[in-house]
Amino acid sequence: MTTSGVYTLVAGVFLMGLSFLTNPVPDPSFPWATLPESLRVASTQPRIEHWPVTYTVGLWLVVFTLPLVLLHAYHRYGSRFSFQPSTWLAALPVTVMLAFTTYCRFFWPKLQPPTWNAPSYTLVCWGYCSTYDPLWSNLAYAVAALGAGATYLAYRESSYAKHALATFGILAFPLGVPALVDAYGRHRT
């Protein structure tokens, strides 16, 4: 399943790339990211809100398959490093969540009006990206802090680790799927 996630993520990136061949400005947040007219085809894709159809579908594929890619990286490379499973399965999603939340809140050029189909790696991030209400961004930081605490509990082999990891995984869904896998593994042992 994780291998298919990697291929699906690549397919998502490919679909996003297709929009560069058809639309002068695939992502209005980055109007400079365009191809010269001579490299584009004559047909223009319809848009779903701000983005061309293939860009929207591709972006959501990337969003939903990133957790599988993180799991794939853990299965493939985890044994090569002396990290605990929670480092891969909880700390990495927490780090990604903190980076994306910070980027979206402070650096992402926000499109107007906000849109329901804004790409978001967690439900609370979607709340922010679809409204630009700082409350949602603050909640995303709180969920990431909970994830950091869960990672610490897992590192210390606390009996509460599996509950904290599961809580973070659910609140950070879909990005939290690796933490749910870690919580399930701890529950089974």
Disulfide bonds with the S-S distance in Angstrom:
none
